[in-house]
Amino acid sequence: MMSDRKSCHDFTDADLERMGVMTVEQCRLDHLERLVLRLLRHFCMTHAQPEGQSWRHAMQDSVFHLGPEAGLTLALAVSDYLDALRAERGAPFNFVDPACPRCTTRIFPVEWAMMAILRSVRRGDYDIVDATLATVLNTNAGATRRAATALAACLQDIDVCAHGDIADSPKPVLH
């Protein structure tokens, strides 16, 4: 579904602005949300280029920051969230290549919508969740809403303070 992915390098700055692409800083994501965004991007890349096995980087990143139990639980919840969204959306969308330092400073509209849905679920603001889901999916989004709720519960269970600053990802291990 996402094989038509393009990187930020495929667009001019004017194109990106016209498309609604923002910087990650503009989104004011907390450290845990930044980790989730990186994991989402790795799982997106896995669907776009399965031979790259970017899911391995997602697992390594999550385990590095949260430990094996919480890290793998979070990675699975993020993967489930993306799978639900992909199944219900049924259309390709642009996302950022998680391996590109220049690109990772930006966030495409669907990526931001996915993070906004998650943030709203975490705050219990389901009116915003439903409105954003309707905009992104143009359909009833039961599975995506359930997956976002499960992911938010997973995030609530993680004690971020015990894991320090998770803003930076470890360098990918090449296999």
N, C-alpha and C positions, 0 to 999 in steps of 0.2 A: 503494500500500500504506500509505503513511503520511499519507493525507489527513485522518485523524481526529486529527491532532496537536493537542495542547492546550498552552498555555503555562503557566508557573507561576502566572500571574494567574488561571487558571481553577480553581485549587484553593486551599483554605485551608492554612495552615501545618500543621494537624493532618492534613489529607488527604495532604499531601506527605510528612510523617513516616511515616504509615501505609503509603504506597506505597514506602517505602524510599529516597526522594529524599535525597541527601546534599548537602553543600556541596562545591564543587570543592576547597577547602582541605583537607577531610577526606581526600581521595583522594591527597594529596601527589604530584601529578603534577610531573614535571620540566618544564623550559621547552619541550622538544621535544614532550613528550606533550600539553602545553597547546595547542600549535600544532595537533597532530593532532586534538585534540578540537574546536577551532574549525573546522577544515576539515571534519571529519565532520558537524558541525552545519550548515554551509553546504550540503554535498551533500544532507543530509536535507531541508533547506528547499527545495532545487531539486526534489526529488521531490514534496514536498507542495504547492509553489506554483511550478510551472515558469515562469510569467510573470515572477516576480521575479528570475530568473537569478542566484540566490545563488552559483552555481558560479563566477561571475566574481569575487565577493568572495573566495572560497576561493583562486582562482589569484592574485589580487592580494596577498593576505595572505602566501601561501607565497613568492611571488617577492620581495616586499618584505623578508622576513626571511632568505631563503636564496639569493637571486639566481635568475636565469632557469633555469639548468640544474637545480640541486638543487631549487629551488622547484617547478618544473613536474613533475619526477620524483616528488617527494613527493606533490604534489596528485593525480597520476594513481594512485599506489599507494593513497592513502587512498580515492579514488573506487572503485577496484577492490575494496578490502576491504569497503566499504559495499555495493556491488552484490552481492558474493558472499553477504554476510550476509542481505541482503534477499531474494535468490532462495531461499536455503535455509530461512530463517525462515518466509516465506510469510504472516506476520501483521503487522499494523501495530504500531508501538510509539511511545511518547511520546519526544520529544526537546526540547531547549531551543532557543528562537529565538535565533540568534546575534546578532541586532541589538538585543536587549533587555538593557541593562546589569544590571537586577535579576535577570533569569532566568539570565544566564550565570554567576552565582555558584553555581548549583545544578547537580546532575547526576542525571538519571533513571537507574533501575537498568539498563536496556539499554545506555545510553551508558557507564555505569561498567563493565558486563560487557565491552563492546567494548574499552575501555581496559585492563581487567585481562587480557584475552586477549592483547593486544598486548604489555603489560608482561611477561607470563609467557613469551611467545615470545622476547622480547629476552633474558630470563634463562635460556632453555633449559629451562624447567620445563613440559614438555609434559603432565604429569599434570594440572596445574591448567588448562592450556589445554583439554584434552579434557573435563574436568569442567565447566568454565564453558561451553564450546560446547554440551555436552549439555543444560545448564540453559537456556541462551538459545534454542537451536534445537529441542530435543527431537527431534533427528534426527542422522544421520551428517553431519558438517560438513566434508567433504573440501575443497570449494572455499573455504570461509571460512578453514579452517586454512592452506591454501596461500597465500591472499591475505594473511593475517596474517603469515605467514613472509616473504613478499616485502616487505611493508611494514616489518617489523622489519629486514630486510637493508638496505632503503633508508635507514632511520634510522641504522643502523650506519655507512653510508657518508658520512653528513653530519657534517662537523666543526663541531659546535655552537659551539665556542670562537671560531672564525673569524667567526661571525655575530653575536656579542654577545648581549644579552638579548632574547629573543623572546617575553617574557611578555605584552607588550601588542601589540595589533593596530593597524594604521593605521586611521584613520577611513574608512568605506566611501565609495567614489566613486560618486555617483549619476549614472546615465546617462539 
